[in-house]
Structure formats: C-alpha cells, structure tokens
Amino acid sequence: MTQSSNRILDEIARLATDAAGAAQGVRREVETVVRGQIERLLKEMDVATREELEVLRDMVVATREENERLEARLNALEARPASPSAKAKPAP
C-alpha cells in the first residue's frame, strides 16, 4: 500500500508542478499582452517619454539659471549711479 500511495503522491506532485509551470507561462503571456496594450494607449494619448521629460527638465533648469544671471546683471546696472551725460536731456 505504501508503494502505491507514494506513486499517487508522486503523480499529484508532478501534476502540481506542471500546473505551476503552465500558470507561470500564462502569467508571462498576460503580462506581455497587457504591456502591449498600455504602450499602445500611451502612444495614442501622446504622453511624453522619460527622455523627453529629462530634456525638458534640463531646458527649464538652464532657463532658470539664465534668468537668475540676467536678474543679477539688471540689479547691478540699476544700482550704479547714473552718469552725468545720461542725466542731461538734449534740447529740442
């Protein structure tokens, strides 16, 4: 009896292993299909890619730095006293 119950348990274990393998295959297939559908939807929605966002972020940082530099230059120019020739208005 022990030998036949061992065979039955071995068969059940083999079936369970096969079922687990099949389930993993189905899972991978579903993931592939879902990933494809999501990518298609994102393309249709015209969503920006990570690379595009990184380029945009770099442009914003560069623009902010340029604005800060120009603001400092403007403040320095406004802080300088006016030259005498700039004060004199030409006669009409």
Order of alpha helices (4+ residues) and beta strands (2+ residues): alpha-alpha-alpha
